[in-house]
Amino acid sequence: MASYDIAVGLPLGVDPEPYARAGATWWLPELEPGVRLDTVRGLLRDGPAA
């Protein structure tokens, strides 16, 4: 069986766990235009705020 990734784009604040249980292997945050680069890096490094 071939291996592949499933990507899901979610708005910030949406829990990605149900999508992960369904097989999503990537979480792609949908950020609004103008978000600061350090904010994006922190989000990708640390995940969404709990």
mmCIF file of the N, C-alpha and C atoms, coordinates in Angstrom:
data_MODEL
# 
_entry.id   MODEL 
# 
loop_
_atom_site.group_PDB 
_atom_site.id 
_atom_site.type_symbol 
_atom_site.label_atom_id 
_atom_site.label_alt_id 
_atom_site.label_comp_id 
_atom_site.label_asym_id 
_atom_site.label_entity_id 
_atom_site.label_seq_id 
_atom_site.pdbx_PDB_ins_code 
_atom_site.Cartn_x 
_atom_site.Cartn_y 
_atom_site.Cartn_z 
_atom_site.occupancy 
_atom_site.B_iso_or_equiv 
_atom_site.pdbx_formal_charge 
_atom_site.auth_seq_id 
_atom_site.auth_comp_id 
_atom_site.auth_asym_id 
_atom_site.auth_atom_id 
_atom_site.pdbx_PDB_model_num 
ATOM 1   N N  . MET A 1 1  ? 0.840   -1.179 0.000  1.00 0.00 ? 1  MET A N  1 
ATOM 2   C CA . MET A 1 1  ? 0.000   0.000  0.000  1.00 0.00 ? 1  MET A CA 1 
ATOM 3   C C  . MET A 1 1  ? 0.885   1.241  0.000  1.00 0.00 ? 1  MET A C  1 
ATOM 4   N N  . ALA A 1 2  ? 0.583   2.179  -0.866 1.00 0.00 ? 2  ALA A N  1 
ATOM 5   C CA . ALA A 1 2  ? 1.364   3.414  -0.969 1.00 0.00 ? 2  ALA A CA 1 
ATOM 6   C C  . ALA A 1 2  ? 1.117   4.310  0.238  1.00 0.00 ? 2  ALA A C  1 
ATOM 7   N N  . SER A 1 3  ? 2.141   5.029  0.648  1.00 0.00 ? 3  SER A N  1 
ATOM 8   C CA . SER A 1 3  ? 2.037   5.983  1.736  1.00 0.00 ? 3  SER A CA 1 
ATOM 9   C C  . SER A 1 3  ? 1.772   7.369  1.160  1.00 0.00 ? 3  SER A C  1 
ATOM 10  N N  . TYR A 1 4  ? 0.913   8.133  1.795  1.00 0.00 ? 4  TYR A N  1 
ATOM 11  C CA . TYR A 1 4  ? 0.640   9.483  1.342  1.00 0.00 ? 4  TYR A CA 1 
ATOM 12  C C  . TYR A 1 4  ? 0.171   10.316 2.521  1.00 0.00 ? 4  TYR A C  1 
ATOM 13  N N  . ASP A 1 5  ? 0.238   11.622 2.367  1.00 0.00 ? 5  ASP A N  1 
ATOM 14  C CA . ASP A 1 5  ? -0.194  12.553 3.403  1.00 0.00 ? 5  ASP A CA 1 
ATOM 15  C C  . ASP A 1 5  ? -1.556  13.119 3.028  1.00 0.00 ? 5  ASP A C  1 
ATOM 16  N N  . ILE A 1 6  ? -2.331  13.442 4.045  1.00 0.00 ? 6  ILE A N  1 
ATOM 17  C CA . ILE A 1 6  ? -3.605  14.114 3.866  1.00 0.00 ? 6  ILE A CA 1 
ATOM 18  C C  . ILE A 1 6  ? -3.493  15.454 4.564  1.00 0.00 ? 6  ILE A C  1 
ATOM 19  N N  . ALA A 1 7  ? -3.669  16.547 3.840  1.00 0.00 ? 7  ALA A N  1 
ATOM 20  C CA . ALA A 1 7  ? -3.573  17.883 4.406  1.00 0.00 ? 7  ALA A CA 1 
ATOM 21  C C  . ALA A 1 7  ? -4.966  18.468 4.593  1.00 0.00 ? 7  ALA A C  1 
ATOM 22  N N  . VAL A 1 8  ? -5.151  19.164 5.709  1.00 0.00 ? 8  VAL A N  1 
ATOM 23  C CA . VAL A 1 8  ? -6.425  19.799 6.015  1.00 0.00 ? 8  VAL A CA 1 
ATOM 24  C C  . VAL A 1 8  ? -6.141  21.245 6.391  1.00 0.00 ? 8  VAL A C  1 
ATOM 25  N N  . GLY A 1 9  ? -6.778  22.198 5.717  1.00 0.00 ? 9  GLY A N  1 
ATOM 26  C CA . GLY A 1 9  ? -6.669  23.611 6.066  1.00 0.00 ? 9  GLY A CA 1 
ATOM 27  C C  . GLY A 1 9  ? -7.755  23.965 7.060  1.00 0.00 ? 9  GLY A C  1 
ATOM 28  N N  . LEU A 1 10 ? -7.376  24.471 8.216  1.00 0.00 ? 10 LEU A N  1 
ATOM 29  C CA . LEU A 1 10 ? -8.346  24.810 9.259  1.00 0.00 ? 10 LEU A CA 1 
ATOM 30  C C  . LEU A 1 10 ? -8.133  26.237 9.741  1.00 0.00 ? 10 LEU A C  1 
ATOM 31  N N  . PRO A 1 11 ? -9.219  26.962 9.997  1.00 0.00 ? 11 PRO A N  1 
ATOM 32  C CA . PRO A 1 11 ? -9.066  28.286 10.619 1.00 0.00 ? 11 PRO A CA 1 
ATOM 33  C C  . PRO A 1 11 ? -8.470  28.136 12.017 1.00 0.00 ? 11 PRO A C  1 
ATOM 34  N N  . LEU A 1 12 ? -7.790  29.168 12.490 1.00 0.00 ? 12 LEU A N  1 
ATOM 35  C CA . LEU A 1 12 ? -7.247  29.143 13.843 1.00 0.00 ? 12 LEU A CA 1 
ATOM 36  C C  . LEU A 1 12 ? -8.392  28.947 14.833 1.00 0.00 ? 12 LEU A C  1 
ATOM 37  N N  . GLY A 1 13 ? -8.135  28.208 15.873 1.00 0.00 ? 13 GLY A N  1 
ATOM 38  C CA . GLY A 1 13 ? -9.137  27.980 16.900 1.00 0.00 ? 13 GLY A CA 1 
ATOM 39  C C  . GLY A 1 13 ? -9.960  26.724 16.685 1.00 0.00 ? 13 GLY A C  1 
ATOM 40  N N  . VAL A 1 14 ? -9.839  26.087 15.518 1.00 0.00 ? 14 VAL A N  1 
ATOM 41  C CA . VAL A 1 14 ? -10.560 24.843 15.257 1.00 0.00 ? 14 VAL A CA 1 
ATOM 42  C C  . VAL A 1 14 ? -9.682  23.686 15.713 1.00 0.00 ? 14 VAL A C  1 
ATOM 43  N N  . ASP A 1 15 ? -10.257 22.777 16.472 1.00 0.00 ? 15 ASP A N  1 
ATOM 44  C CA . ASP A 1 15 ? -9.518  21.631 16.995 1.00 0.00 ? 15 ASP A CA 1 
ATOM 45  C C  . ASP A 1 15 ? -9.168  20.665 15.859 1.00 0.00 ? 15 ASP A C  1 
ATOM 46  N N  . PRO A 1 16 ? -7.881  20.416 15.579 1.00 0.00 ? 16 PRO A N  1 
ATOM 47  C CA . PRO A 1 16 ? -7.512  19.507 14.498 1.00 0.00 ? 16 PRO A CA 1 
ATOM 48  C C  . PRO A 1 16 ? -7.627  18.027 14.867 1.00 0.00 ? 16 PRO A C  1 
ATOM 49  N N  . GLU A 1 17 ? -7.875  17.714 16.144 1.00 0.00 ? 17 GLU A N  1 
ATOM 50  C CA . GLU A 1 17 ? -7.893  16.318 16.592 1.00 0.00 ? 17 GLU A CA 1 
ATOM 51  C C  . GLU A 1 17 ? -8.891  15.434 15.832 1.00 0.00 ? 17 GLU A C  1 
ATOM 52  N N  . PRO A 1 18 ? -10.142 15.854 15.600 1.00 0.00 ? 18 PRO A N  1 
ATOM 53  C CA . PRO A 1 18 ? -11.057 14.985 14.852 1.00 0.00 ? 18 PRO A CA 1 
ATOM 54  C C  . PRO A 1 18 ? -10.542 14.674 13.443 1.00 0.00 ? 18 PRO A C  1 
ATOM 55  N N  . TYR A 1 19 ? -9.864  15.624 12.846 1.00 0.00 ? 19 TYR A N  1 
ATOM 56  C CA . TYR A 1 19 ? -9.313  15.416 11.502 1.00 0.00 ? 19 TYR A CA 1 
ATOM 57  C C  . TYR A 1 19 ? -8.133  14.453 11.553 1.00 0.00 ? 19 TYR A C  1 
ATOM 58  N N  . ALA A 1 20 ? -7.322  14.569 12.604 1.00 0.00 ? 20 ALA A N  1 
ATOM 59  C CA . ALA A 1 20 ? -6.198  13.642 12.775 1.00 0.00 ? 20 ALA A CA 1 
ATOM 60  C C  . ALA A 1 20 ? -6.710  12.216 12.980 1.00 0.00 ? 20 ALA A C  1 
ATOM 61  N N  . ARG A 1 21 ? -7.767  12.055 13.762 1.00 0.00 ? 21 ARG A N  1 
ATOM 62  C CA . ARG A 1 21 ? -8.338  10.719 13.971 1.00 0.00 ? 21 ARG A CA 1 
ATOM 63  C C  . ARG A 1 21 ? -8.882  10.143 12.666 1.00 0.00 ? 21 ARG A C  1 
ATOM 64  N N  . ALA A 1 22 ? -9.325  11.029 11.770 1.00 0.00 ? 22 ALA A N  1 
ATOM 65  C CA . ALA A 1 22 ? -9.866  10.576 10.484 1.00 0.00 ? 22 ALA A CA 1 
ATOM 66  C C  . ALA A 1 22 ? -8.768  10.311 9.465  1.00 0.00 ? 22 ALA A C  1 
ATOM 67  N N  . GLY A 1 23 ? -7.503  10.613 9.819  1.00 0.00 ? 23 GLY A N  1 
ATOM 68  C CA . GLY A 1 23 ? -6.395  10.294 8.932  1.00 0.00 ? 23 GLY A CA 1 
ATOM 69  C C  . GLY A 1 23 ? -5.580  11.465 8.429  1.00 0.00 ? 23 GLY A C  1 
ATOM 70  N N  . ALA A 1 24 ? -5.962  12.684 8.786  1.00 0.00 ? 24 ALA A N  1 
ATOM 71  C CA . ALA A 1 24 ? -5.174  13.840 8.353  1.00 0.00 ? 24 ALA A CA 1 
ATOM 72  C C  . ALA A 1 24 ? -3.793  13.773 9.001  1.00 0.00 ? 24 ALA A C  1 
ATOM 73  N N  . THR A 1 25 ? -2.761  13.983 8.224  1.00 0.00 ? 25 THR A N  1 
ATOM 74  C CA . THR A 1 25 ? -1.398  13.921 8.728  1.00 0.00 ? 25 THR A CA 1 
ATOM 75  C C  . THR A 1 25 ? -0.717  15.281 8.753  1.00 0.00 ? 25 THR A C  1 
ATOM 76  N N  . TRP A 1 26 ? -1.376  16.308 8.223  1.00 0.00 ? 26 TRP A N  1 
ATOM 77  C CA . TRP A 1 26 ? -0.843  17.666 8.221  1.00 0.00 ? 26 TRP A CA 1 
ATOM 78  C C  . TRP A 1 26 ? -1.946  18.624 8.634  1.00 0.00 ? 26 TRP A C  1 
ATOM 79  N N  . TRP A 1 27 ? -1.570  19.609 9.438  1.00 0.00 ? 27 TRP A N  1 
ATOM 80  C CA . TRP A 1 27 ? -2.482  20.671 9.801  1.00 0.00 ? 27 TRP A CA 1 
ATOM 81  C C  . TRP A 1 27 ? -1.946  21.944 9.160  1.00 0.00 ? 27 TRP A C  1 
ATOM 82  N N  . LEU A 1 28 ? -2.747  22.591 8.331  1.00 0.00 ? 28 LEU A N  1 
ATOM 83  C CA . LEU A 1 28 ? -2.336  23.810 7.641  1.00 0.00 ? 28 LEU A CA 1 
ATOM 84  C C  . LEU A 1 28 ? -3.164  24.966 8.169  1.00 0.00 ? 28 LEU A C  1 
ATOM 85  N N  . PRO A 1 29 ? -2.598  25.798 9.030  1.00 0.00 ? 29 PRO A N  1 
ATOM 86  C CA . PRO A 1 29 ? -3.390  26.908 9.563  1.00 0.00 ? 29 PRO A CA 1 
ATOM 87  C C  . PRO A 1 29 ? -3.693  27.933 8.483  1.00 0.00 ? 29 PRO A C  1 
ATOM 88  N N  . GLU A 1 30 ? -4.927  28.380 8.429  1.00 0.00 ? 30 GLU A N  1 
ATOM 89  C CA . GLU A 1 30 ? -5.312  29.431 7.500  1.00 0.00 ? 30 GLU A CA 1 
ATOM 90  C C  . GLU A 1 30 ? -5.151  30.755 8.224  1.00 0.00 ? 30 GLU A C  1 
ATOM 91  N N  . LEU A 1 31 ? -4.146  31.518 7.833  1.00 0.00 ? 31 LEU A N  1 
ATOM 92  C CA . LEU A 1 31 ? -3.847  32.787 8.484  1.00 0.00 ? 31 LEU A CA 1 
ATOM 93  C C  . LEU A 1 31 ? -4.321  33.939 7.617  1.00 0.00 ? 31 LEU A C  1 
ATOM 94  N N  . GLU A 1 32 ? -4.789  34.975 8.265  1.00 0.00 ? 32 GLU A N  1 
ATOM 95  C CA . GLU A 1 32 ? -5.244  36.151 7.537  1.00 0.00 ? 32 GLU A CA 1 
ATOM 96  C C  . GLU A 1 32 ? -4.049  36.915 6.996  1.00 0.00 ? 32 GLU A C  1 
ATOM 97  N N  . PRO A 1 33 ? -4.234  37.643 5.898  1.00 0.00 ? 33 PRO A N  1 
ATOM 98  C CA . PRO A 1 33 ? -3.142  38.457 5.345  1.00 0.00 ? 33 PRO A CA 1 
ATOM 99  C C  . PRO A 1 33 ? -2.623  39.442 6.396  1.00 0.00 ? 33 PRO A C  1 
ATOM 100 N N  . GLY A 1 34 ? -1.342  39.661 6.375  1.00 0.00 ? 34 GLY A N  1 
ATOM 101 C CA . GLY A 1 34 ? -0.733  40.633 7.273  1.00 0.00 ? 34 GLY A CA 1 
ATOM 102 C C  . GLY A 1 34 ? -0.257  40.065 8.597  1.00 0.00 ? 34 GLY A C  1 
ATOM 103 N N  . VAL A 1 35 ? -0.387  38.755 8.798  1.00 0.00 ? 35 VAL A N  1 
ATOM 104 C CA . VAL A 1 35 ? 0.098   38.146 10.043 1.00 0.00 ? 35 VAL A CA 1 
ATOM 105 C C  . VAL A 1 35 ? 1.619   38.245 10.061 1.00 0.00 ? 35 VAL A C  1 
ATOM 106 N N  . ARG A 1 36 ? 2.157   38.629 11.207 1.00 0.00 ? 36 ARG A N  1 
ATOM 107 C CA . ARG A 1 36 ? 3.603   38.796 11.325 1.00 0.00 ? 36 ARG A CA 1 
ATOM 108 C C  . ARG A 1 36 ? 4.317   37.458 11.200 1.00 0.00 ? 36 ARG A C  1 
ATOM 109 N N  . LEU A 1 37 ? 5.487   37.469 10.580 1.00 0.00 ? 37 LEU A N  1 
ATOM 110 C CA . LEU A 1 37 ? 6.262   36.254 10.359 1.00 0.00 ? 37 LEU A CA 1 
ATOM 111 C C  . LEU A 1 37 ? 6.609   35.549 11.659 1.00 0.00 ? 37 LEU A C  1 
ATOM 112 N N  . ASP A 1 38 ? 6.961   36.296 12.703 1.00 0.00 ? 38 ASP A N  1 
ATOM 113 C CA . ASP A 1 38 ? 7.288   35.646 13.973 1.00 0.00 ? 38 ASP A CA 1 
ATOM 114 C C  . ASP A 1 38 ? 6.071   34.951 14.572 1.00 0.00 ? 38 ASP A C  1 
ATOM 115 N N  . THR A 1 39 ? 4.872   35.470 14.328 1.00 0.00 ? 39 THR A N  1 
ATOM 116 C CA . THR A 1 39 ? 3.652   34.814 14.780 1.00 0.00 ? 39 THR A CA 1 
ATOM 117 C C  . THR A 1 39 ? 3.457   33.490 14.051 1.00 0.00 ? 39 THR A C  1 
ATOM 118 N N  . VAL A 1 40 ? 3.681   33.493 12.746 1.00 0.00 ? 40 VAL A N  1 
ATOM 119 C CA . VAL A 1 40 ? 3.549   32.269 11.952 1.00 0.00 ? 40 VAL A CA 1 
ATOM 120 C C  . VAL A 1 40 ? 4.564   31.238 12.407 1.00 0.00 ? 40 VAL A C  1 
ATOM 121 N N  . ARG A 1 41 ? 5.799   31.647 12.598 1.00 0.00 ? 41 ARG A N  1 
ATOM 122 C CA . ARG A 1 41 ? 6.834   30.710 13.039 1.00 0.00 ? 41 ARG A CA 1 
ATOM 123 C C  . ARG A 1 41 ? 6.506   30.123 14.404 1.00 0.00 ? 41 ARG A C  1 
ATOM 124 N N  . GLY A 1 42 ? 6.031   30.961 15.314 1.00 0.00 ? 42 GLY A N  1 
ATOM 125 C CA . GLY A 1 42 ? 5.666   30.477 16.647 1.00 0.00 ? 42 GLY A CA 1 
ATOM 126 C C  . GLY A 1 42 ? 4.512   29.493 16.585 1.00 0.00 ? 42 GLY A C  1 
ATOM 127 N N  . LEU A 1 43 ? 3.535   29.777 15.749 1.00 0.00 ? 43 LEU A N  1 
ATOM 128 C CA . LEU A 1 43 ? 2.390   28.876 15.602 1.00 0.00 ? 43 LEU A CA 1 
ATOM 129 C C  . LEU A 1 43 ? 2.817   27.531 15.028 1.00 0.00 ? 43 LEU A C  1 
ATOM 130 N N  . LEU A 1 44 ? 3.675   27.551 14.024 1.00 0.00 ? 44 LEU A N  1 
ATOM 131 C CA . LEU A 1 44 ? 4.127   26.306 13.426 1.00 0.00 ? 44 LEU A CA 1 
ATOM 132 C C  . LEU A 1 44 ? 5.042   25.525 14.362 1.00 0.00 ? 44 LEU A C  1 
ATOM 133 N N  . ARG A 1 45 ? 5.783   26.244 15.196 1.00 0.00 ? 45 ARG A N  1 
ATOM 134 C CA . ARG A 1 45 ? 6.689   25.593 16.146 1.00 0.00 ? 45 ARG A CA 1 
ATOM 135 C C  . ARG A 1 45 ? 5.925   25.025 17.345 1.00 0.00 ? 45 ARG A C  1 
ATOM 136 N N  . ASP A 1 46 ? 4.998   25.817 17.896 1.00 0.00 ? 46 ASP A N  1 
ATOM 137 C CA . ASP A 1 46 ? 4.356   25.471 19.162 1.00 0.00 ? 46 ASP A CA 1 
ATOM 138 C C  . ASP A 1 46 ? 2.934   24.949 19.009 1.00 0.00 ? 46 ASP A C  1 
ATOM 139 N N  . GLY A 1 47 ? 2.347   25.098 17.842 1.00 0.00 ? 47 GLY A N  1 
ATOM 140 C CA . GLY A 1 47 ? 0.947   24.720 17.664 1.00 0.00 ? 47 GLY A CA 1 
ATOM 141 C C  . GLY A 1 47 ? 0.026   25.815 18.168 1.00 0.00 ? 47 GLY A C  1 
ATOM 142 N N  . PRO A 1 48 ? -1.271  25.615 18.015 1.00 0.00 ? 48 PRO A N  1 
ATOM 143 C CA . PRO A 1 48 ? -2.219  26.641 18.456 1.00 0.00 ? 48 PRO A CA 1 
ATOM 144 C C  . PRO A 1 48 ? -2.262  26.741 19.972 1.00 0.00 ? 48 PRO A C  1 
ATOM 145 N N  . ALA A 1 49 ? -2.647  27.904 20.457 1.00 0.00 ? 49 ALA A N  1 
ATOM 146 C CA . ALA A 1 49 ? -2.783  28.091 21.903 1.00 0.00 ? 49 ALA A CA 1 
ATOM 147 C C  . ALA A 1 49 ? -3.870  27.183 22.442 1.00 0.00 ? 49 ALA A C  1 
ATOM 148 N N  . ALA A 1 50 ? -3.609  26.599 23.582 1.00 0.00 ? 50 ALA A N  1 
ATOM 149 C CA . ALA A 1 50 ? -4.597  25.664 24.168 1.00 0.00 ? 50 ALA A CA 1 
ATOM 150 C C  . ALA A 1 50 ? -5.710  26.425 24.861 1.00 0.00 ? 50 ALA A C  1 
# 
